[in-house]
Amino acid sequence: MEETTTSLDPQRQEKAKEYARIRRRLMLVNLLWSGIYAVLWLAAGWASALKVTILDYSDNVWLVVAGFALVYGGVSSILSLPLSYYSGFTLPHRYEISTQTLNGWISDRVKGLLIGAPIGLLVLEVIYAILRAYPDTWWLWAAGFLLVFNIILGNLAPILIFPIFNKFSPLDEEHADLAERLLALAAQANTKVRGVYKFDMSRRTTSANAALTGIGNSRRILLGDTLIDEFSADEIETVLAHELGHHVNKDIPVGMVISSLTTLVGLYLAALGLQWGVGFFSFDSAADIAALPLFGLVLGAFGLANLPLGNAYSRWRERQADHYALEATGKASAFASAMTRLANQNLAEVDPEPWVEFLLYSHPALGKRIAMAEAYEQTGEA
């Protein structure tokens, strides 16, 4: 594509607002369901009864944790399947942003389960082992473990996990110039990448996206085929420049530190909640697996309470990355056009209600990002 400007589609924006409203309602339903599910397991005594039943078969603490997690998580997944199907398959098809077949959706769910369940169980087993070994300071050790685990996962995911869900291939000769431009942009940002790869995003959606993934030797530039097919080279360059802005601004290491501190606070509150649960629900100890629903409730409540603050910080860092993209490329018109094209193609609201942006948006509203680019084009200042 040679054209680097586009305009908002009013009809798409009407649909975007409808789609966003429905997704918010579904998110609220899911939150309420998750909370009610956990409370029922505690209030009805199902959690303690399940633990006793598992102990009838084995008193091995590792098997008890695994058995409880399998039943508790499995029942939740089965009961929430209709909501997952509607929000993840039916609704996107209704608004014509999904291209995924039913078999493809089922395949992704199965793959996600086969990969996510073992990883989640590993994390849970380690946390409960720490709980048993260090009952007073477990939250501190668990936060350290999660930090190391996330760093390892961030390094390995692009190599081991992403290819299970998508096909990745280096950009072909047709897009050699684009790859060269993006690698030069990465070099300008002092970012070493292993290459520029295209992935088959169109197999699931009409939406477009790009990313700079991985840590250290696994870092690479990923471009959705929908982005390559629908966006100009200048637009793609500004999109990637935004991602590189996070590297230049050291958002990744700083974000890890902030995330670790947030996790530490959440685990400390969970420790207080578990101690309270020992008295109120007569758990054997904070390490009692029957307290897992309470563990999840405390962490979930903390996550919700912290959401506006976390999103406010994220929007600030995203604005800084936008500033970098404008200054590094000097292509404000292409940046504004890219944001406009994303709004049209991804069915994203340009101007959400202020309270929605404040509570739920990790990025500034697209309308603000477009306005910032237009102002930069006029003044030369981001």
C-alpha positions as CSV (number, residue, x, y, z in Angstrom):
1,M,0.0,0.0,0.0
2,E,1.3,3.5,-0.9
3,E,-1.4,5.6,0.6
4,T,-0.4,6.7,4.1
5,T,-3.6,8.5,5.2
6,T,-7.0,7.3,6.0
7,S,-10.1,8.6,7.8
8,L,-12.3,7.2,10.5
9,D,-15.3,5.2,9.3
10,P,-18.4,6.5,11.2
11,Q,-20.3,3.2,10.8
12,R,-17.3,1.2,12.2
13,Q,-17.2,3.6,15.1
14,E,-20.8,3.0,15.9
15,K,-20.2,-0.7,15.8
16,A,-17.0,-0.2,17.9
17,K,-19.0,1.5,20.7
18,E,-21.6,-1.3,20.7
19,Y,-18.9,-4.0,20.7
20,A,-17.1,-2.3,23.6
21,R,-20.2,-2.0,25.7
22,I,-21.0,-5.7,25.3
23,R,-17.5,-6.7,26.1
24,R,-17.6,-4.6,29.3
25,R,-20.8,-6.3,30.3
26,L,-19.3,-9.7,29.6
27,M,-16.3,-8.8,31.7
28,L,-18.5,-7.8,34.6
29,V,-20.5,-11.0,34.3
30,N,-17.2,-13.0,34.3
31,L,-15.9,-11.2,37.4
32,L,-19.2,-11.7,39.2
33,W,-19.2,-15.4,38.2
34,S,-15.6,-15.9,39.3
35,G,-16.3,-14.3,42.7
36,I,-19.5,-16.2,43.3
37,Y,-17.9,-19.5,42.3
38,A,-15.1,-19.0,44.9
39,V,-17.4,-17.9,47.6
40,L,-19.7,-20.9,47.1
41,W,-16.8,-23.3,47.5
42,L,-15.9,-21.6,50.8
43,A,-19.4,-21.0,52.2
44,A,-20.9,-24.4,51.3
45,G,-17.8,-26.2,52.6
46,W,-17.1,-27.8,49.2
47,A,-13.4,-26.9,49.4
48,S,-12.9,-28.7,52.7
49,A,-15.0,-31.7,51.6
50,L,-12.9,-32.0,48.4
51,K,-9.7,-32.0,50.4
52,V,-11.0,-34.7,52.7
53,T,-12.0,-36.8,49.7
54,I,-8.6,-36.5,48.1
55,L,-6.9,-37.4,51.3
56,D,-8.9,-40.6,51.3
57,Y,-6.9,-41.6,48.3
58,S,-3.5,-40.1,49.1
59,D,-1.9,-38.0,51.7
60,N,1.0,-36.9,49.5
61,V,0.9,-33.1,49.7
62,W,1.9,-32.7,46.0
63,L,-0.8,-35.0,44.8
64,V,-3.4,-33.3,47.1
65,V,-2.6,-29.9,45.6
66,A,-2.7,-31.3,42.1
67,G,-6.0,-33.1,42.7
68,F,-7.7,-30.1,44.3
69,A,-6.5,-27.8,41.5
70,L,-7.7,-30.2,38.8
71,V,-11.2,-30.4,40.2
72,Y,-11.6,-26.8,41.3
73,G,-10.2,-25.4,38.0
74,G,-11.8,-28.0,35.8
75,V,-15.3,-27.5,37.1
76,S,-14.8,-23.7,36.7
77,S,-13.6,-24.1,33.1
78,I,-16.6,-26.4,32.2
79,L,-19.2,-24.1,33.8
80,S,-17.8,-21.0,32.2
81,L,-17.4,-22.6,28.8
82,P,-20.7,-21.1,27.4
83,L,-19.5,-17.6,28.4
84,S,-16.1,-18.2,26.9
85,Y,-17.7,-19.5,23.6
86,Y,-20.0,-16.4,23.3
87,S,-17.3,-13.8,24.1
88,G,-14.5,-15.5,22.2
89,F,-16.2,-16.9,19.2
90,T,-19.8,-15.8,18.7
91,L,-19.5,-12.1,19.5
92,P,-16.4,-11.5,17.3
93,H,-18.1,-13.2,14.4
94,R,-21.2,-11.2,14.9
95,Y,-19.1,-8.0,14.5
96,E,-17.1,-9.4,11.7
97,I,-13.7,-9.2,13.2
98,S,-13.1,-12.9,13.6
99,T,-12.1,-15.2,10.7
100,Q,-11.6,-18.3,13.0
101,T,-13.4,-21.5,12.3
102,L,-15.1,-23.4,15.2
103,N,-12.5,-26.1,14.8
104,G,-9.8,-23.5,15.1
105,W,-11.4,-22.0,18.2
106,I,-11.7,-25.5,19.8
107,S,-8.1,-26.3,18.9
108,D,-6.8,-23.1,20.5
109,R,-8.7,-23.9,23.7
110,V,-7.3,-27.4,23.8
111,K,-3.8,-26.1,23.1
112,G,-4.2,-23.4,25.8
113,L,-5.3,-26.0,28.3
114,L,-2.5,-28.4,27.5
115,I,0.1,-25.7,27.9
116,G,-1.5,-23.5,30.5
117,A,-2.6,-26.2,32.9
118,P,0.9,-27.7,33.5
119,I,2.5,-24.3,33.8
120,G,-0.2,-23.1,36.2
121,L,0.0,-26.3,38.3
122,L,3.8,-26.0,38.5
123,V,3.5,-22.4,39.8
124,L,0.8,-23.5,42.3
125,E,2.8,-26.5,43.5
126,V,5.9,-24.3,44.1
127,I,3.9,-21.6,45.9
128,Y,2.3,-24.2,48.2
129,A,5.7,-25.8,48.8
130,I,7.0,-22.3,49.8
131,L,3.9,-21.9,52.0
132,R,4.6,-25.1,53.8
133,A,8.3,-24.4,54.2
134,Y,8.1,-20.7,55.2
135,P,4.7,-20.1,56.8
136,D,5.5,-16.7,58.1
137,T,7.5,-15.2,55.1
138,W,6.2,-17.3,52.2
139,W,4.7,-14.3,50.4
140,L,8.2,-12.7,50.1
141,W,9.8,-15.9,48.7
142,A,6.8,-16.5,46.4
143,A,7.2,-13.1,44.9
144,G,10.8,-13.7,44.2
145,F,10.0,-17.0,42.6
146,L,7.4,-15.5,40.4
147,L,9.8,-12.8,39.2
148,V,12.4,-15.3,38.1
149,F,9.7,-17.5,36.6
150,N,8.3,-14.7,34.5
151,I,11.7,-13.7,33.2
152,I,12.4,-17.3,32.1
153,L,8.9,-17.6,30.6
154,G,9.3,-14.2,28.8
155,N,12.6,-15.5,27.3
156,L,11.3,-18.9,26.2
157,A,7.7,-18.1,25.1
158,P,8.6,-16.7,21.6
159,I,10.6,-19.8,20.9
160,L,8.6,-22.6,22.5
161,I,5.0,-21.4,23.0
162,F,4.1,-18.8,20.3
163,P,4.9,-21.2,17.4
164,I,2.3,-23.7,18.8
165,F,-0.5,-21.2,18.1
166,N,0.9,-19.4,15.0
167,K,3.2,-19.9,12.0
168,F,6.1,-17.6,12.0
169,S,8.3,-17.0,9.0
170,P,11.0,-14.3,8.1
171,L,9.7,-11.6,5.8
172,D,10.1,-12.7,2.2
173,E,11.8,-10.9,-0.7
174,E,8.7,-8.9,-1.5
175,H,9.0,-7.2,1.9
176,A,12.8,-7.1,2.1
177,D,12.8,-3.3,2.1
178,L,10.4,-3.2,5.0
179,A,12.5,-5.7,7.0
180,E,15.6,-3.6,6.4
181,R,13.8,-0.4,7.5
182,L,12.6,-2.0,10.7
183,L,16.0,-3.5,11.5
184,A,17.6,-0.1,11.0
185,L,15.0,1.4,13.3
186,A,15.8,-1.2,15.9
187,A,19.5,-0.5,15.5
188,Q,18.8,3.2,16.0
189,A,17.1,2.3,19.3
190,N,20.2,0.2,20.3
191,T,18.0,-2.9,20.3
192,K,19.4,-6.2,19.1
193,V,16.7,-8.4,17.4
194,R,17.0,-11.8,15.8
195,G,15.0,-10.8,12.8
196,V,11.6,-9.6,11.5
197,Y,8.9,-12.3,11.3
198,K,5.4,-12.4,9.9
199,F,2.7,-14.5,11.5
200,D,-0.6,-15.7,10.3
201,M,-2.9,-13.4,12.3
202,S,-5.5,-13.5,9.5
203,R,-6.3,-17.1,10.5
204,R,-8.1,-15.8,13.5
205,T,-9.0,-12.2,13.0
206,T,-9.2,-9.2,10.7
207,S,-7.5,-7.1,13.4
208,A,-3.9,-6.0,13.0
209,N,-1.0,-5.9,15.4
210,A,2.8,-5.9,15.8
211,A,5.1,-6.6,18.7
212,L,8.6,-6.7,19.9
213,T,8.7,-9.9,21.9
214,G,11.2,-11.9,23.9
215,I,14.1,-11.0,26.2
216,G,17.8,-11.0,25.4
217,N,18.6,-13.5,22.6
218,S,15.0,-14.3,21.9
219,R,13.9,-10.8,21.1
220,R,12.4,-10.5,17.7
221,I,10.0,-8.2,15.7
222,L,6.6,-9.8,14.9
223,L,4.2,-8.4,12.3
224,G,0.7,-9.8,11.8
225,D,0.0,-10.5,8.1
226,T,-3.1,-8.3,8.5
227,L,-0.8,-5.4,9.3
228,I,1.5,-6.1,6.4
229,D,-1.4,-6.4,3.9
230,E,-3.4,-3.4,5.0
231,F,-0.8,-0.8,6.3
232,S,1.8,1.2,4.4
233,A,5.5,0.7,5.2
234,D,5.5,4.2,6.9
235,E,2.6,3.2,9.1
236,I,4.2,-0.1,10.1
237,E,7.4,1.8,10.8
238,T,5.6,4.1,13.3
239,V,3.8,1.2,14.9
240,L,7.1,-0.6,15.5
241,A,8.8,2.6,16.6
242,H,6.2,2.8,19.4
243,E,7.2,-0.7,20.6
244,L,10.9,0.2,20.4
245,G,10.1,3.2,22.5
246,H,9.3,0.9,25.4
247,H,12.8,-0.5,25.1
248,V,14.5,2.9,24.9
249,N,12.5,4.1,27.9
250,K,13.5,1.0,29.8
251,D,9.8,0.2,30.4
252,I,10.4,-3.6,30.4
253,P,12.8,-3.8,33.3
254,V,11.1,-1.0,35.2
255,G,7.7,-2.7,34.5
256,M,9.1,-6.0,35.9
257,V,10.2,-4.2,39.1
258,I,6.8,-2.5,39.5
259,S,5.0,-5.7,38.7
260,S,7.1,-7.6,41.3
261,L,6.3,-5.0,43.9
262,T,2.6,-5.2,43.1
263,T,2.7,-8.9,43.3
264,L,4.5,-8.7,46.6
265,V,1.7,-6.5,48.0
266,G,-0.9,-8.8,46.6
267,L,0.7,-11.9,48.2
268,Y,1.1,-10.1,51.5
269,L,-2.6,-9.3,51.5
270,A,-3.2,-12.9,50.5
271,A,-1.2,-14.0,53.5
272,L,-3.3,-11.9,55.8
273,G,-6.5,-13.3,54.2
274,L,-5.3,-16.8,54.6
275,Q,-4.5,-16.2,58.3
276,W,-8.0,-14.8,58.7
277,G,-9.4,-17.9,56.9
278,V,-7.7,-20.2,59.3
279,G,-9.9,-18.9,62.1
280,F,-13.1,-18.2,60.2
281,F,-13.2,-21.4,58.0
282,S,-11.2,-23.6,60.4
283,F,-8.5,-24.3,57.8
284,D,-5.6,-26.4,59.2
285,S,-3.1,-23.6,58.3
286,A,-2.4,-21.0,55.6
287,A,-1.0,-23.8,53.5
288,D,-4.2,-25.8,53.6
289,I,-5.2,-26.3,49.9
290,A,-8.9,-26.0,50.9
291,A,-8.1,-22.2,51.3
292,L,-7.3,-21.9,47.6
293,P,-10.6,-20.2,46.7
294,L,-9.9,-17.6,49.4
295,F,-6.4,-17.2,48.0
296,G,-7.9,-16.4,44.6
297,L,-10.5,-14.1,46.0
298,V,-8.0,-11.9,47.8
299,L,-5.7,-11.7,44.8
300,G,-8.6,-11.0,42.5
301,A,-10.0,-8.2,44.8
302,F,-6.5,-6.7,45.0
303,G,-6.1,-6.8,41.2
304,L,-9.4,-5.0,40.7
305,A,-8.6,-2.4,43.3
306,N,-5.2,-1.8,41.7
307,L,-6.5,-1.8,38.1
308,P,-7.1,2.0,37.7
309,L,-3.7,2.8,39.2
310,G,-1.9,0.2,37.0
311,N,-3.7,1.4,33.9
312,A,-2.9,5.0,34.7
313,Y,0.8,4.1,34.9
314,S,0.5,2.1,31.7
315,R,-1.1,5.0,29.8
316,W,1.7,7.3,30.9
317,R,4.3,4.9,29.6
318,E,2.4,4.3,26.4
319,R,2.3,8.1,25.8
320,Q,6.0,8.2,26.2
321,A,6.4,5.4,23.7
322,D,4.2,7.4,21.3
323,H,6.5,10.4,21.8
324,Y,9.5,8.3,20.9
325,A,7.8,7.0,17.8
326,L,7.1,10.5,16.5
327,E,10.5,11.7,17.2
328,A,12.4,8.7,16.0
329,T,10.5,8.5,12.6
330,G,9.4,12.1,12.1
331,K,6.3,10.6,10.4
332,A,3.5,12.1,12.3
333,S,1.0,11.8,9.4
334,A,1.8,8.1,9.1
335,F,1.5,7.6,12.8
336,A,-2.0,9.3,12.9
337,S,-3.0,7.3,9.8
338,A,-1.8,4.1,11.5
339,M,-3.9,4.8,14.6
340,T,-6.9,5.6,12.5
341,R,-6.5,2.5,10.5
342,L,-6.2,0.5,13.7
343,A,-9.5,2.0,14.9
344,N,-11.2,1.0,11.7
345,Q,-9.7,-2.4,11.3
346,N,-9.6,-3.5,15.0
347,L,-13.1,-2.1,15.7
348,A,-11.7,0.0,18.5
349,E,-13.4,3.0,20.1
350,V,-11.6,6.3,19.3
351,D,-13.2,8.3,22.1
352,P,-14.5,6.1,24.9
353,E,-16.2,7.7,27.9
354,P,-13.7,9.2,30.4
355,W,-14.6,6.7,33.1
356,V,-14.1,3.8,30.8
357,E,-10.6,5.0,29.8
358,F,-9.7,5.7,33.4
359,L,-10.7,2.3,34.7
360,L,-10.1,-0.1,31.8
361,Y,-7.7,1.4,29.3
362,S,-4.0,0.4,29.4
363,H,-3.3,2.7,26.4
364,P,-4.5,6.3,25.8
365,A,-7.7,6.5,23.7
366,L,-6.9,6.3,20.0
367,G,-8.5,9.7,19.6
368,K,-5.9,11.3,21.9
369,R,-3.1,9.5,20.2
370,I,-4.3,10.7,16.8
371,A,-4.6,14.2,18.1
372,M,-1.1,14.1,19.6
373,A,0.3,13.1,16.2
374,E,-1.6,15.8,14.4
375,A,-0.3,18.4,16.9
376,Y,3.2,17.1,16.5
377,E,2.9,17.5,12.7
378,Q,2.0,21.2,13.3
379,T,4.5,22.1,16.0
380,G,7.2,19.5,15.8
381,E,6.9,18.7,19.5
382,A,5.4,15.6,21.0
